């Protein structure tokens, strides 16, 4: 249905984050002690799954998946991020916002060129997110 551009194998795996998953968390960690890259990976997996469902949905089902994407955005924004993770979090929220905007354009039957442009912007934002994730201390 859509030109859905999923984070390939969730950007975090591509960045080399998580290579030492069995080691004690060090570097950039959330308030609960979880490494920020792992927290972002969890959210990114949820976002990608919701985006995949939205890509296959139509009508009321698409509206439901857009709400799922909004819920993920709200969770990400509600998380207490350490200073070292705020840039990656902000970059990820930009990706989520563009996905919501793109699917909403489809739901509202906007011209295909409009949703294509939004999803292209999302692709660029994904690259920025990947770059921020790669900066996270391990």
C-alpha positions in Angstrom: 0.0 0.0 0.0 2.6 2.5 1.1 6.3 3.3 0.5 7.0 2.2 4.1 10.7 2.5 4.9 11.5 0.3 7.9 14.6 0.7 9.9 16.7 -2.1 8.4 17.2 -4.8 11.1 16.6 -2.0 13.5 19.3 0.6 13.0 20.7 -0.3 16.3 21.9 -3.8 15.2 23.6 -2.1 12.2 25.4 0.3 14.4 27.2 -2.5 16.4 25.4 -1.5 19.6 24.6 -4.5 21.8 27.7 -6.5 20.9 28.3 -7.1 24.5 24.8 -7.8 25.6 25.9 -10.1 28.4 28.2 -7.5 30.0 27.1 -5.2 32.8 25.7 -2.0 31.4 28.2 0.8 31.1 28.3 4.0 29.1 24.9 5.6 28.5 22.3 4.1 30.7 18.7 5.0 31.5 17.4 5.6 35.0 16.5 1.9 35.4 20.1 0.9 34.5 19.2 -0.3 31.0 21.6 0.7 28.3 20.0 3.5 26.2 20.8 1.6 22.9 18.8 -1.4 24.3 15.9 0.8 25.3 15.9 2.4 21.8 16.1 -1.0 20.2 13.0 -2.1 22.1 11.1 1.0 21.0 12.4 0.8 17.5 11.2 -2.8 17.2 7.7 -1.9 18.4 7.7 1.1 16.0 8.8 -1.1 13.1 6.1 -3.7 13.8 3.4 -1.0 14.1 4.6 0.5 10.8 4.5 -2.9 9.1 0.9 -3.4 10.3 0.0 0.2 9.2 1.5 -0.5 5.8 -0.9 -3.4 5.3 -4.0 -1.7 6.8 -6.7 0.4 5.3 -9.5 2.5 6.6 -10.3 2.1 10.3 -7.5 -0.5 10.7 -5.0 2.1 9.5 -6.4 4.6 12.0 -5.9 2.1 14.7 -2.2 1.5 13.7 -1.6 5.3 13.6 -2.8 5.3 17.2 -0.3 2.5 17.9 2.4 4.7 16.5 1.3 7.6 18.6 1.3 5.5 21.7 4.9 4.4 21.0 5.9 8.1 20.5 4.2 8.9 23.8 6.1 6.1 25.6 9.4 7.3 24.1 8.7 10.9 25.1 7.6 9.8 28.6 10.8 7.9 29.2 13.4 9.7 31.4 16.4 9.9 29.1 19.9 10.6 30.4 21.7 13.6 28.8 23.8 11.2 26.7 20.7 9.6 25.1 18.6 12.7 24.4 19.9 13.4 20.9 19.2 9.8 19.8 15.7 10.0 21.5 14.9 13.2 19.7 16.1 11.8 16.3 13.9 8.7 16.9 10.9 10.8 17.7 11.4 12.7 14.5 11.2 9.4 12.6 8.1 8.3 14.5 6.4 11.7 13.8 7.1 11.4 10.1 5.7 7.9 10.0 2.6 9.1 11.7 2.3 12.1 9.3 2.8 9.8 6.3 0.2 7.3 7.3 -2.2 10.1 8.2 -1.8 11.5 4.8 -2.7 8.2 3.3 -5.7 7.8 5.6 -6.9 11.3 4.6 -6.4 10.3 0.9 -3.9 13.0 0.3 -2.0 12.9 -3.1 0.5 10.0 -3.3 3.3 12.5 -4.0 2.6 14.1 -0.6 2.9 10.8 1.4 5.9 9.8 -0.7 7.7 13.1 0.2 6.9 12.5 3.9 8.3 9.0 3.8 11.4 10.2 2.0 11.9 12.7 4.8 11.5 9.8 7.2 14.3 7.9 5.4 16.6 10.9 5.9 15.6 11.1 9.5 16.4 7.4 9.9 19.9 8.1 8.8 20.2 10.9 11.4 18.9 8.5 14.0 21.4 5.9 13.1 24.2 8.5 13.3 23.0 9.4 16.8 22.8 5.8 18.0 26.3 5.2 16.7 27.5 8.1 18.9 26.2 6.5 22.1 28.9 5.3 24.5 29.1 1.6 25.0 
